Amino acid sequence: VNYPPSCHAVGKLPDPVCTPGATNPDVTQDNIQQTICVRGWTKTVRPPEKVTERIKTAAMRSYGVPADQRGVVELDHLIPLELAGAASDVANLWPEVSDIPGEGFKNTKDTVENDLNHAVCSGRVQLVDAQKAIAANWETAEQVVGLQ
């Protein structure tokens, strides 16, 4: 697994050099109703844990996250699977620390991901616009695409 040797989170955001985001080329605006808009579709593309655990270890090392924090770190897709993010490309994966205490791997980013998916699937937002907005800054993505 090849992460750059030194990555630095910027607040709640991943290092844009180490984790710029990557998309699934099999999903397009034309086929979202048969892919990302189908309930349960992400389970069909999610990589197995034996793959993600290796990536998580490398990502934590690169981002300087201590091994004892493994239990509060989720290997997260910058562009989420529900917005056709690449499933196992290291350019799209980073060690996100839970920001909701006591909730395991729940993060405020999860709500943004769901809101953007609903907006794309209902036709209010184009897929590529949602992907670009969340990759640039998930904290402002909803404003950028006009949902707030």
N, CA, C and O atoms as a GROMACS GRO file, in nm:
protein
  592
    1VAL      N    1   0.086  -0.117   0.000
    1VAL     CA    2   0.000   0.000   0.000
    1VAL      C    3   0.090   0.123   0.000
    1VAL      O    4   0.173   0.140   0.090
    2ASN      N    5   0.074   0.207  -0.098
    2ASN     CA    6   0.166   0.320  -0.117
    2ASN      C    7   0.103   0.455  -0.086
    2ASN      O    8   0.048   0.521  -0.174
    3TYR      N    9   0.112   0.495   0.040
    3TYR     CA   10   0.075   0.630   0.080
    3TYR      C   11   0.200   0.714   0.078
    3TYR      O   12   0.310   0.659   0.095
    4PRO      N   13   0.189   0.844   0.057
    4PRO     CA   14   0.306   0.929   0.076
    4PRO      C   15   0.356   0.913   0.220
    4PRO      O   16   0.277   0.880   0.308
    5PRO      N   17   0.485   0.935   0.244
    5PRO     CA   18   0.540   0.908   0.378
    5PRO      C   19   0.484   0.995   0.489
    5PRO      O   20   0.482   0.952   0.604
    6SER      N   21   0.439   1.114   0.459
    6SER     CA   22   0.392   1.203   0.564
    6SER      C   23   0.270   1.281   0.519
    6SER      O   24   0.279   1.368   0.432
    7CYS      N   25   0.157   1.249   0.580
    7CYS     CA   26   0.032   1.317   0.548
    7CYS      C   27  -0.017   1.389   0.673
    7CYS      O   28   0.010   1.346   0.785
    8HIS      N   29  -0.088   1.498   0.653
    8HIS     CA   30  -0.135   1.577   0.766
    8HIS      C   31  -0.281   1.617   0.744
    8HIS      O   32  -0.315   1.685   0.647
    9ALA      N   33  -0.365   1.574   0.836
    9ALA     CA   34  -0.505   1.615   0.831
    9ALA      C   35  -0.513   1.766   0.854
    9ALA      O   36  -0.431   1.823   0.927
   10VAL      N   37  -0.610   1.828   0.793
   10VAL     CA   38  -0.634   1.971   0.810
   10VAL      C   39  -0.768   1.982   0.882
   10VAL      O   40  -0.873   1.984   0.818
   11GLY      N   41  -0.764   1.989   1.015
   11GLY     CA   42  -0.888   1.984   1.092
   11GLY      C   43  -0.952   1.848   1.072
   11GLY      O   44  -0.889   1.745   1.099
   12LYS      N   45  -1.077   1.846   1.026
   12LYS     CA   46  -1.148   1.720   1.001
   12LYS      C   47  -1.131   1.671   0.858
   12LYS      O   48  -1.191   1.571   0.818
   13LEU      N   49  -1.047   1.740   0.782
   13LEU     CA   50  -1.029   1.707   0.640
   13LEU      C   51  -0.898   1.632   0.618
   13LEU      O   52  -0.801   1.656   0.689
   14PRO      N   53  -0.896   1.541   0.520
   14PRO     CA   54  -0.771   1.472   0.490
   14PRO      C   55  -0.673   1.564   0.417
   14PRO      O   56  -0.712   1.669   0.364
   15ASP      N   57  -0.549   1.524   0.416
   15ASP     CA   58  -0.445   1.595   0.341
   15ASP      C   59  -0.481   1.586   0.192
   15ASP      O   60  -0.491   1.476   0.138
   16PRO      N   61  -0.499   1.700   0.123
   16PRO     CA   62  -0.542   1.694  -0.016
   16PRO      C   63  -0.436   1.636  -0.111
   16PRO      O   64  -0.469   1.592  -0.221
   17VAL      N   65  -0.310   1.635  -0.069
   17VAL     CA   66  -0.206   1.575  -0.152
   17VAL      C   67  -0.211   1.423  -0.138
   17VAL      O   68  -0.199   1.351  -0.238
   18CYS      N   69  -0.227   1.375  -0.016
   18CYS     CA   70  -0.230   1.231   0.009
   18CYS      C   71  -0.364   1.168  -0.027
   18CYS      O   72  -0.369   1.054  -0.072
   19THR      N   73  -0.472   1.242  -0.006
   19THR     CA   74  -0.607   1.189  -0.027
   19THR      C   75  -0.689   1.290  -0.108
   19THR      O   76  -0.772   1.362  -0.053
   20PRO      N   77  -0.664   1.295  -0.240
   20PRO     CA   78  -0.738   1.391  -0.323
   20PRO      C   79  -0.878   1.344  -0.361
   20PRO      O   80  -0.961   1.423  -0.407
   21GLY      N   81  -0.904   1.214  -0.342
   21GLY     CA   82  -1.031   1.156  -0.383
   21GLY      C   83  -1.015   1.085  -0.517
   21GLY      O   84  -0.929   1.120  -0.597
   22ALA      N   85  -1.097   0.985  -0.539
   22ALA     CA   86  -1.098   0.909  -0.664
   22ALA      C   87  -1.237   0.852  -0.682
   22ALA      O   88  -1.306   0.821  -0.585
   23THR      N   89  -1.278   0.837  -0.807
   23THR     CA   90  -1.413   0.790  -0.836
   23THR      C   91  -1.414   0.654  -0.904
   23THR      O   92  -1.314   0.608  -0.958
   24ASN      N   93  -1.529   0.591  -0.899
   24ASN     CA   94  -1.553   0.463  -0.962
   24ASN      C   95  -1.591   0.491  -1.108
   24ASN      O   96  -1.698   0.547  -1.133
   25PRO      N   97  -1.506   0.454  -1.204
   25PRO     CA   98  -1.535   0.486  -1.344
   25PRO      C   99  -1.656   0.411  -1.401
   25PRO      O  100  -1.706   0.446  -1.509
   26ASP      N  101  -1.704   0.310  -1.331
   26ASP     CA  102  -1.820   0.234  -1.378
   26ASP      C  103  -1.953   0.303  -1.350
   26ASP      O  104  -2.057   0.262  -1.401
   27VAL      N  105  -1.948   0.409  -1.269
   27VAL     CA  106  -2.071   0.480  -1.234
   27VAL      C  107  -2.070   0.617  -1.302
   27VAL      O  108  -1.974   0.694  -1.289
   28THR      N  109  -2.177   0.645  -1.375
   28THR     CA  110  -2.192   0.773  -1.445
   28THR      C  111  -2.328   0.832  -1.412
   28THR      O  112  -2.414   0.767  -1.353
   29GLN      N  113  -2.345   0.956  -1.451
   29GLN     CA  114  -2.475   1.021  -1.433
   29GLN      C  115  -2.586   0.938  -1.500
   29GLN      O  116  -2.698   0.931  -1.450
   30ASP      N  117  -2.554   0.876  -1.613
   30ASP     CA  118  -2.654   0.800  -1.688
   30ASP      C  119  -2.697   0.670  -1.621
   30ASP      O  120  -2.806   0.620  -1.649
   31ASN      N  121  -2.613   0.614  -1.530
   31ASN     CA  122  -2.653   0.486  -1.470
   31ASN      C  123  -2.671   0.492  -1.318
   31ASN      O  124  -2.672   0.388  -1.252
   32ILE      N  125  -2.686   0.611  -1.262
   32ILE     CA  126  -2.701   0.621  -1.116
   32ILE      C  127  -2.826   0.550  -1.064
   32ILE      O  128  -2.825   0.499  -0.952
   33GLN      N  129  -2.933   0.546  -1.143
   33GLN     CA  130  -3.055   0.480  -1.096
   33GLN      C  131  -3.039   0.328  -1.088
   33GLN      O  132  -3.118   0.261  -1.022
   34GLN      N  133  -2.937   0.274  -1.154
   34GLN     CA  134  -2.908   0.130  -1.148
   34GLN      C  135  -2.790   0.100  -1.055
   34GLN      O  136  -2.757  -0.016  -1.033
   35THR      N  137  -2.727   0.205  -1.002
   35THR     CA  138  -2.607   0.185  -0.918
   35THR      C  139  -2.627   0.253  -0.783
   35THR      O  140  -2.691   0.197  -0.694
   36ILE      N  141  -2.573   0.372  -0.766
   36ILE     CA  142  -2.569   0.438  -0.635
   36ILE      C  143  -2.707   0.468  -0.576
   36ILE      O  144  -2.719   0.487  -0.455
   37CYS      N  145  -2.809   0.473  -0.658
   37CYS     CA  146  -2.943   0.504  -0.608
   37CYS      C  147  -3.022   0.380  -0.567
   37CYS      O  148  -3.135   0.390  -0.520
   38VAL      N  149  -2.963   0.263  -0.585
   38VAL     CA  150  -3.027   0.136  -0.545
   38VAL      C  151  -2.985   0.106  -0.401
   38VAL      O  152  -2.866   0.099  -0.370
   39ARG      N  153  -3.084   0.090  -0.316
   39ARG     CA  154  -3.056   0.059  -0.175
   39ARG      C  155  -2.970  -0.068  -0.166
   39ARG      O  156  -3.004  -0.170  -0.227
   40GLY      N  157  -2.860  -0.061  -0.090
   40GLY     CA  158  -2.773  -0.176  -0.073
   40GLY      C  159  -2.663  -0.189  -0.178
   40GLY      O  160  -2.578  -0.278  -0.168
   41TRP      N  161  -2.662  -0.101  -0.278
   41TRP     CA  162  -2.562  -0.110  -0.384
   41TRP      C  163  -2.419  -0.099  -0.331
   41TRP      O  164  -2.330  -0.167  -0.382
   42THR      N  165  -2.397  -0.015  -0.231
   42THR     CA  166  -2.260   0.002  -0.180
   42THR      C  167  -2.202  -0.128  -0.128
   42THR      O  168  -2.080  -0.149  -0.134
   43LYS      N  169  -2.286  -0.216  -0.076
   43LYS     CA  170  -2.237  -0.346  -0.027
   43LYS      C  171  -2.177  -0.428  -0.140
   43LYS      O  172  -2.091  -0.513  -0.115
   44THR      N  173  -2.222  -0.406  -0.262
   44THR     CA  174  -2.172  -0.483  -0.376
   44THR      C  175  -2.033  -0.438  -0.420
   44THR      O  176  -1.964  -0.511  -0.491
   45VAL      N  177  -1.991  -0.318  -0.379
   45VAL     CA  178  -1.860  -0.267  -0.422
   45VAL      C  179  -1.763  -0.246  -0.306
   45VAL      O  180  -1.644  -0.220  -0.328
   46ARG      N  181  -1.812  -0.256  -0.183
   46ARG     CA  182  -1.725  -0.234  -0.066
   46ARG      C  183  -1.617  -0.342  -0.061
   46ARG      O  184  -1.648  -0.461  -0.070
   47PRO      N  185  -1.490  -0.301  -0.046
   47PRO     CA  186  -1.383  -0.402  -0.040
   47PRO      C  187  -1.389  -0.483   0.089
   47PRO      O  188  -1.438  -0.434   0.191
   48PRO      N  189  -1.340  -0.607   0.086
   48PRO     CA  190  -1.341  -0.690   0.206
   48PRO      C  191  -1.246  -0.637   0.312
   48PRO      O  192  -1.150  -0.566   0.282
   49GLU      N  193  -1.273  -0.672   0.438
   49GLU     CA  194  -1.193  -0.623   0.550
   49GLU      C  195  -1.046  -0.661   0.538
   49GLU      O  196  -0.959  -0.584   0.581
   50LYS      N  197  -1.015  -0.777   0.480
   50LYS     CA  198  -0.875  -0.816   0.467
   50LYS      C  199  -0.799  -0.718   0.378
   50LYS      O  200  -0.677  -0.703   0.392
   51VAL      N  201  -0.867  -0.652   0.287
   51VAL     CA  202  -0.806  -0.550   0.203
   51VAL      C  203  -0.798  -0.418   0.279
   51VAL      O  204  -0.694  -0.353   0.281
   52THR      N  205  -0.908  -0.378   0.342
   52THR     CA  206  -0.911  -0.248   0.408
   52THR      C  207  -0.823  -0.241   0.532
   52THR      O  208  -0.774  -0.133   0.565
   53GLU      N  209  -0.803  -0.350   0.601
   53GLU     CA  210  -0.718  -0.346   0.721
   53GLU      C  211  -0.574  -0.313   0.685
   53GLU      O  212  -0.508  -0.239   0.758
   54ARG      N  213  -0.523  -0.366   0.575
   54ARG     CA  214  -0.387  -0.332   0.529
   54ARG      C  215  -0.379  -0.183   0.494
   54ARG      O  216  -0.283  -0.115   0.528
   55ILE      N  217  -0.481  -0.135   0.425
   55ILE     CA  218  -0.483   0.006   0.386
   55ILE      C  219  -0.494   0.094   0.510
   55ILE      O  220  -0.425   0.196   0.519
   56LYS      N  221  -0.579   0.056   0.605
   56LYS     CA  222  -0.597   0.134   0.728
   56LYS      C  223  -0.466   0.146   0.804
   56LYS      O  224  -0.432   0.254   0.852
   57THR      N  225  -0.392   0.037   0.816
   57THR     CA  226  -0.264   0.039   0.886
   57THR      C  227  -0.168   0.135   0.817
   57THR      O  228  -0.102   0.215   0.884
   58ALA      N  229  -0.159   0.128   0.686
   58ALA     CA  230  -0.068   0.216   0.612
   58ALA      C  231  -0.114   0.361   0.622
   58ALA      O  232  -0.031   0.452   0.637
   59ALA      N  233  -0.243   0.384   0.614
   59ALA     CA  234  -0.296   0.520   0.623
   59ALA      C  235  -0.270   0.581   0.760
   59ALA      O  236  -0.230   0.698   0.770
   60MET      N  237  -0.292   0.503   0.865
   60MET     CA  238  -0.268   0.553   1.001
   60MET      C  239  -0.120   0.588   1.018
   60MET      O  240  -0.087   0.691   1.077
   61ARG      N  241  -0.033   0.504   0.968
   61ARG     CA  242   0.111   0.529   0.978
   61ARG      C  243   0.147   0.659   0.904
   61ARG      O  244   0.217   0.744   0.957
   62SER      N  245   0.098   0.672   0.783
   62SER     CA  246   0.127   0.790   0.701
   62SER      C  247   0.073   0.918   0.763
   62SER      O  248   0.139   1.022   0.759
   63TYR      N  249  -0.047   0.911   0.820
   63TYR     CA  250  -0.109   1.028   0.881
   63TYR      C  251  -0.064   1.051   1.025
   63TYR      O  252  -0.106   1.147   1.088
   64GLY      N  253   0.021   0.964   1.076
   64GLY     CA  254   0.074   0.981   1.212
   64GLY      C  255  -0.028   0.954   1.320
   64GLY      O  256  -0.018   1.010   1.430
   65VAL      N  257  -0.127   0.869   1.293
   65VAL     CA  258  -0.228   0.834   1.393
   65VAL      C  259  -0.172   0.718   1.476
   65VAL      O  260  -0.140   0.613   1.420
   66PRO      N  261  -0.160   0.735   1.606
   66PRO     CA  262  -0.106   0.628   1.690
   66PRO      C  263  -0.189   0.500   1.683
   66PRO      O  264  -0.311   0.505   1.672
   67ALA      N  265  -0.120   0.387   1.689
   67ALA     CA  266  -0.187   0.257   1.680
   67ALA      C  267  -0.292   0.238   1.788
   67ALA      O  268  -0.392   0.169   1.766
   68ASP      N  269  -0.273   0.300   1.906
   68ASP     CA  270  -0.371   0.283   2.014
   68ASP      C  271  -0.503   0.357   1.987
   68ASP      O  272  -0.598   0.343   2.064
   69GLN      N  273  -0.509   0.435   1.880
   69GLN     CA  274  -0.634   0.502   1.841
   69GLN      C  275  -0.712   0.424   1.735
   69GLN      O  276  -0.815   0.471   1.687
   70ARG      N  277  -0.663   0.307   1.699
   70ARG     CA  278  -0.725   0.227   1.594
   70ARG      C  279  -0.876   0.209   1.616
   70ARG      O  280  -0.953   0.207   1.520
   71GLY      N  281  -0.918   0.196   1.742
   71GLY     CA  282  -1.058   0.173   1.773
   71GLY      C  283  -1.149   0.291   1.747
   71GLY      O  284  -1.271   0.274   1.741
   72VAL      N  285  -1.094   0.412   1.732
   72VAL     CA  286  -1.177   0.529   1.704
   72VAL      C  287  -1.147   0.586   1.565
   72VAL      O  288  -1.187   0.698   1.533
   73VAL      N  289  -1.078   0.507   1.484
   73VAL     CA  290  -1.043   0.550   1.349
   73VAL      C  291  -1.116   0.461   1.248
   73VAL      O  292  -1.113   0.339   1.256
   74GLU      N  293  -1.179   0.527   1.154
   74GLU     CA  294  -1.246   0.457   1.044
   74GLU      C  295  -1.167   0.485   0.917
   74GLU      O  296  -1.128   0.599   0.892
   75LEU      N  297  -1.143   0.382   0.837
   75LEU     CA  298  -1.086   0.404   0.705
   75LEU      C  299  -1.202   0.454   0.621
   75LEU      O  300  -1.291   0.378   0.584
   76ASP      N  301  -1.200   0.582   0.589
   76ASP     CA  302  -1.315   0.644   0.525
   76ASP      C  303  -1.285   0.678   0.380
   76ASP      O  304  -1.172   0.710   0.344
   77HIS      N  305  -1.388   0.670   0.298
   77HIS     CA  306  -1.380   0.711   0.158
   77HIS      C  307  -1.406   0.862   0.153
   77HIS      O  308  -1.512   0.907   0.196
   78LEU      N  309  -1.312   0.939   0.102
   78LEU     CA  310  -1.334   1.083   0.090
   78LEU      C  311  -1.456   1.108   0.001
   78LEU      O  312  -1.550   1.176   0.042
   79ILE      N  313  -1.455   1.052  -0.119
   79ILE     CA  314  -1.576   1.050  -0.202
   79ILE      C  315  -1.644   0.919  -0.166
   79ILE      O  316  -1.594   0.812  -0.202
   80PRO      N  317  -1.756   0.925  -0.096
   80PRO     CA  318  -1.817   0.802  -0.045
   80PRO      C  319  -1.867   0.709  -0.156
   80PRO      O  320  -1.892   0.752  -0.269
   81LEU      N  321  -1.881   0.584  -0.120
   81LEU     CA  322  -1.931   0.486  -0.217
   81LEU      C  323  -2.067   0.526  -0.270
   81LEU      O  324  -2.098   0.500  -0.386
   82GLU      N  325  -2.151   0.589  -0.185
   82GLU     CA  326  -2.284   0.628  -0.230
   82GLU      C  327  -2.282   0.748  -0.326
   82GLU      O  328  -2.386   0.789  -0.376
   83LEU      N  329  -2.162   0.803  -0.350
   83LEU     CA  330  -2.144   0.904  -0.455
   83LEU      C  331  -2.044   0.854  -0.558
   83LEU      O  332  -1.980   0.933  -0.628
   84ALA      N  333  -2.032   0.722  -0.568
   84ALA     CA  334  -1.945   0.655  -0.666
   84ALA      C  335  -1.797   0.684  -0.643
   84ALA      O  336  -1.721   0.704  -0.738
   85GLY      N  337  -1.758   0.686  -0.516
   85GLY     CA  338  -1.617   0.695  -0.484
   85GLY      C  339  -1.549   0.563  -0.513
   85GLY      O  340  -1.612   0.457  -0.506
   86ALA      N  341  -1.420   0.569  -0.545
   86ALA     CA  342  -1.343   0.446  -0.570
   86ALA      C  343  -1.334   0.366  -0.441
   86ALA      O  344  -1.301   0.421  -0.336
   87ALA      N  345  -1.363   0.238  -0.449
   87ALA     CA  346  -1.376   0.154  -0.330
   87ALA      C  347  -1.244   0.125  -0.259
   87ALA      O  348  -1.239   0.129  -0.136
   88SER      N  349  -1.137   0.097  -0.333
   88SER     CA  350  -1.012   0.058  -0.267
   88SER      C  351  -0.890   0.134  -0.316
   88SER      O  352  -0.777   0.088  -0.297
   89ASP      N  353  -0.910   0.246  -0.379
   89ASP     CA  354  -0.801   0.331  -0.425
   89ASP      C  355  -0.751   0.416  -0.308
   89ASP      O  356  -0.830   0.488  -0.247
   90VAL      N  357  -0.621   0.406  -0.275
   90VAL     CA  358  -0.569   0.481  -0.160
   90VAL      C  359  -0.584   0.632  -0.177
   90VAL      O  360  -0.582   0.705  -0.078
   91ALA      N  361  -0.600   0.679  -0.298
   91ALA     CA  362  -0.624   0.822  -0.320
   91ALA      C  363  -0.759   0.866  -0.266
   91ALA      O  364  -0.785   0.985  -0.252
   92ASN      N  365  -0.845   0.770  -0.235
   92ASN     CA  366  -0.979   0.801  -0.186
   92ASN      C  367  -1.001   0.756  -0.042
   92ASN      O  368  -1.112   0.770   0.010
   93LEU      N  369  -0.898   0.704   0.023
   93LEU     CA  370  -0.913   0.649   0.159
   93LEU      C  371  -0.820   0.720   0.258
   93LEU      O  372  -0.704   0.748   0.227
   94TRP      N  373  -0.874   0.747   0.377
   94TRP     CA  374  -0.794   0.814   0.480
   94TRP      C  375  -0.845   0.772   0.617
   94TRP      O  376  -0.960   0.729   0.631
   95PRO      N  377  -0.760   0.786   0.720
   95PRO     CA  378  -0.802   0.748   0.855
   95PRO      C  379  -0.879   0.861   0.923
   95PRO      O  380  -0.819   0.957   0.972
   96GLU      N  381  -1.010   0.849   0.926
   96GLU     CA  382  -1.095   0.952   0.984
   96GLU      C  383  -1.123   0.917   1.130
   96GLU      O  384  -1.170   0.807   1.160
   97VAL      N  385  -1.094   1.009   1.219
   97VAL     CA  386  -1.120   0.989   1.361
   97VAL      C  387  -1.265   1.026   1.389
   97VAL      O  388  -1.313   1.129   1.343
   98SER      N  389  -1.335   0.941   1.464
   98SER     CA  390  -1.474   0.965   1.497
   98SER      C  391  -1.489   1.101   1.566
   98SER      O  392  -1.413   1.134   1.657
   99ASP      N  393  -1.588   1.179   1.522
   99ASP     CA  394  -1.609   1.310   1.584
   99ASP      C  395  -1.739   1.316   1.664
   99ASP      O  396  -1.782   1.423   1.707
  100ILE      N  397  -1.802   1.200   1.684
  100ILE     CA  398  -1.921   1.193   1.767
  100ILE      C  399  -1.889   1.096   1.881
  100ILE      O  400  -1.902   0.975   1.864
  101PRO      N  401  -1.848   1.149   1.996
  101PRO     CA  402  -1.806   1.063   2.108
  101PRO      C  403  -1.911   0.958   2.145
  101PRO      O  404  -2.030   0.987   2.151
  102GLY      N  405  -1.863   0.836   2.169
  102GLY     CA  406  -1.952   0.730   2.211
  102GLY      C  407  -2.033   0.665   2.100
  102GLY      O  408  -2.112   0.575   2.126
  103GLU      N  409  -2.013   0.709   1.978
  103GLU     CA  410  -2.092   0.657   1.866
  103GLU      C  411  -2.010   0.568   1.774
  103GLU      O  412  -2.050   0.545   1.659
  104GLY      N  413  -1.896   0.516   1.820
  104GLY     CA  414  -1.815   0.429   1.735
  104GLY      C  415  -1.761   0.504   1.616
  104GLY      O  416  -1.691   0.603   1.632
  105PHE      N  417  -1.793   0.457   1.498
  105PHE     CA  418  -1.740   0.518   1.375
  105PHE      C  419  -1.836   0.618   1.312
  105PHE      O  420  -1.824   0.647   1.193
  106LYS      N  421  -1.929   0.669   1.388
  106LYS     CA  422  -2.022   0.767   1.334
  106LYS      C  423  -1.954   0.904   1.328
  106LYS      O  424  -1.886   0.945   1.422
  107ASN      N  425  -1.974   0.973   1.219
  107ASN     CA  426  -1.915   1.105   1.197
  107ASN      C  427  -2.019   1.198   1.137
  107ASN      O  428  -2.115   1.153   1.075
  108THR      N  429  -1.998   1.328   1.155
  108THR     CA  430  -2.089   1.425   1.095
  108THR      C  431  -2.081   1.418   0.943
  108THR      O  432  -2.177   1.457   0.875
  109LYS      N  433  -1.970   1.371   0.887
  109LYS     CA  434  -1.957   1.356   0.742
  109LYS      C  435  -2.061   1.259   0.687
  109LYS      O  436  -2.104   1.273   0.573
  110ASP      N  437  -2.103   1.161   0.767
  110ASP     CA  438  -2.201   1.063   0.722
  110ASP      C  439  -2.332   1.128   0.679
  110ASP      O  440  -2.392   1.087   0.580
  111THR      N  441  -2.376   1.228   0.751
  111THR     CA  442  -2.499   1.300   0.717
  111THR      C  443  -2.484   1.373   0.584
  111THR      O  444  -2.575   1.374   0.502
  112VAL      N  445  -2.369   1.435   0.565
  112VAL     CA  446  -2.342   1.506   0.439
  112VAL      C  447  -2.346   1.407   0.322
  112VAL      O  448  -2.405   1.435   0.218
  113GLU      N  449  -2.283   1.292   0.340
  113GLU     CA  450  -2.283   1.189   0.236
  113GLU      C  451  -2.425   1.148   0.199
  113GLU      O  452  -2.458   1.139   0.080
  114ASN      N  453  -2.508   1.124   0.298
  114ASN     CA  454  -2.646   1.083   0.274
  114ASN      C  455  -2.726   1.193   0.205
  114ASN      O  456  -2.802   1.166   0.112
  115ASP      N  457  -2.708   1.316   0.252
  115ASP     CA  458  -2.780   1.429   0.191
  115ASP      C  459  -2.742   1.446   0.044
  115ASP      O  460  -2.828   1.468  -0.041
  116LEU      N  461  -2.613   1.434   0.014
  116LEU     CA  462  -2.568   1.449  -0.124
  116LEU      C  463  -2.620   1.334  -0.211
  116LEU      O  464  -2.659   1.356  -0.325
  117ASN      N  465  -2.619   1.213  -0.158
  117ASN     CA  466  -2.672   1.099  -0.233
  117ASN      C  467  -2.819   1.122  -0.267
  117ASN      O  468  -2.860   1.099  -0.380
  118HIS      N  469  -2.898   1.166  -0.170
  118HIS     CA  470  -3.041   1.191  -0.195
  118HIS      C  471  -3.059   1.301  -0.300
  118HIS      O  472  -3.147   1.292  -0.385
  119ALA      N  473  -2.976   1.404  -0.293
  119ALA     CA  474  -2.985   1.514  -0.389
  119ALA      C  475  -2.949   1.467  -0.530
  119ALA      O  476  -3.013   1.508  -0.628
  120VAL      N  477  -2.848   1.384  -0.542
  120VAL     CA  478  -2.808   1.330  -0.672
  120VAL      C  479  -2.916   1.238  -0.726
  120VAL      O  480  -2.954   1.247  -0.843
  121CYS      N  481  -2.965   1.149  -0.643
  121CYS     CA  482  -3.064   1.051  -0.688
  121CYS      C  483  -3.199   1.114  -0.722
  121CYS      O  484  -3.275   1.059  -0.801
  122SER      N  485  -3.228   1.228  -0.662
  122SER     CA  486  -3.354   1.296  -0.693
  122SER      C  487  -3.339   1.394  -0.810
  122SER      O  488  -3.437   1.454  -0.853
  123GLY      N  489  -3.217   1.409  -0.860
  123GLY     CA  490  -3.195   1.496  -0.975
  123GLY      C  491  -3.168   1.641  -0.942
  123GLY      O  492  -3.156   1.724  -1.032
  124ARG      N  493  -3.160   1.674  -0.814
  124ARG     CA  494  -3.134   1.814  -0.776
  124ARG      C  495  -2.989   1.854  -0.797
  124ARG      O  496  -2.960   1.972  -0.817
  125VAL      N  497  -2.897   1.757  -0.792
  125VAL     CA  498  -2.753   1.783  -0.805
  125VAL      C  499  -2.694   1.679  -0.900
  125VAL      O  500  -2.730   1.562  -0.895
  126GLN      N  501  -2.605   1.724  -0.987
  126GLN     CA  502  -2.535   1.632  -1.076
  126GLN      C  503  -2.429   1.555  -0.998
  126GLN      O  504  -2.367   1.610  -0.907
  127LEU      N  505  -2.409   1.429  -1.034
  127LEU     CA  506  -2.314   1.343  -0.965
  127LEU      C  507  -2.174   1.404  -0.959
  127LEU      O  508  -2.114   1.410  -0.852
  128VAL      N  509  -2.123   1.450  -1.070
  128VAL     CA  510  -1.986   1.504  -1.073
  128VAL      C  511  -1.973   1.628  -0.984
  128VAL      O  512  -1.868   1.650  -0.924
  129ASP      N  513  -2.078   1.707  -0.974
  129ASP     CA  514  -2.074   1.826  -0.888
  129ASP      C  515  -2.066   1.786  -0.741
  129ASP      O  516  -1.992   1.845  -0.663
  130ALA      N  517  -2.144   1.685  -0.704
  130ALA     CA  518  -2.140   1.636  -0.565
  130ALA      C  519  -2.004   1.575  -0.534
  130ALA      O  520  -1.950   1.597  -0.425
  131GLN      N  521  -1.948   1.499  -0.627
  131GLN     CA  522  -1.816   1.439  -0.607
  131GLN      C  523  -1.708   1.545  -0.588
  131GLN      O  524  -1.627   1.535  -0.496
  132LYS      N  525  -1.708   1.645  -0.673
  132LYS     CA  526  -1.608   1.751  -0.663
  132LYS      C  527  -1.622   1.828  -0.532
  132LYS      O  528  -1.522   1.859  -0.466
  133ALA      N  529  -1.745   1.858  -0.493
  133ALA     CA  530  -1.769   1.936  -0.371
  133ALA      C  531  -1.724   1.861  -0.246
  133ALA      O  532  -1.660   1.919  -0.158
  134ILE      N  533  -1.756   1.732  -0.237
  134ILE     CA  534  -1.719   1.658  -0.117
  134ILE      C  535  -1.569   1.630  -0.114
  134ILE      O  536  -1.510   1.626  -0.006
  135ALA      N  537  -1.507   1.611  -0.229
  135ALA     CA  538  -1.362   1.589  -0.233
  135ALA      C  539  -1.287   1.715  -0.193
  135ALA      O  540  -1.182   1.707  -0.129
  136ALA      N  541  -1.339   1.830  -0.232
  136ALA     CA  542  -1.272   1.957  -0.200
  136ALA      C  543  -1.282   1.990  -0.051
  136ALA      O  544  -1.184   2.031   0.011
  137ASN      N  545  -1.402   1.971   0.007
  137ASN     CA  546  -1.422   2.003   0.148
  137ASN      C  547  -1.561   1.954   0.189
  137ASN      O  548  -1.662   2.018   0.158
  138TRP      N  549  -1.566   1.840   0.256
  138TRP     CA  550  -1.697   1.785   0.291
  138TRP      C  551  -1.775   1.876   0.385
  138TRP      O  552  -1.898   1.868   0.390
  139GLU      N  553  -1.706   1.962   0.459
  139GLU     CA  554  -1.775   2.050   0.553
  139GLU      C  555  -1.856   2.159   0.482
  139GLU      O  556  -1.952   2.211   0.538
  140THR      N  557  -1.817   2.193   0.359
  140THR     CA  558  -1.889   2.297   0.283
  140THR      C  559  -1.960   2.242   0.160
  140THR      O  560  -2.020   2.318   0.084
  141ALA      N  561  -1.953   2.111   0.139
  141ALA     CA  562  -2.005   2.051   0.015
  141ALA      C  563  -2.152   2.082  -0.010
  141ALA      O  564  -2.190   2.111  -0.123
  142GLU      N  565  -2.234   2.075   0.094
  142GLU     CA  566  -2.377   2.099   0.074
  142GLU      C  567  -2.403   2.244   0.032
  142GLU      O  568  -2.492   2.268  -0.050
  143GLN      N  569  -2.329   2.337   0.086
  143GLN     CA  570  -2.344   2.478   0.046
  143GLN      C  571  -2.299   2.495  -0.099
  143GLN      O  572  -2.365   2.564  -0.177
  144VAL      N  573  -2.189   2.434  -0.134
  144VAL     CA  574  -2.132   2.449  -0.269
  144VAL      C  575  -2.231   2.403  -0.376
  144VAL      O  576  -2.241   2.466  -0.481
  145VAL      N  577  -2.303   2.295  -0.351
  145VAL     CA  578  -2.397   2.244  -0.451
  145VAL      C  579  -2.538   2.302  -0.434
  145VAL      O  580  -2.630   2.264  -0.506
  146GLY      N  581  -2.555   2.393  -0.340
  146GLY     CA  582  -2.682   2.464  -0.327
  146GLY      C  583  -2.786   2.396  -0.240
  146GLY      O  584  -2.905   2.424  -0.255
  147LEU      N  585  -2.746   2.307  -0.150
  147LEU     CA  586  -2.843   2.242  -0.062
  147LEU      C  587  -2.866   2.320   0.067
  147LEU      O  588  -2.963   2.292   0.138
  148GLN      N  589  -2.781   2.414   0.098
  148GLN     CA  590  -2.798   2.493   0.221
  148GLN      C  591  -2.800   2.641   0.188
  148GLN      O  592  -2.813   2.724   0.278
   0.00000   0.00000   0.00000
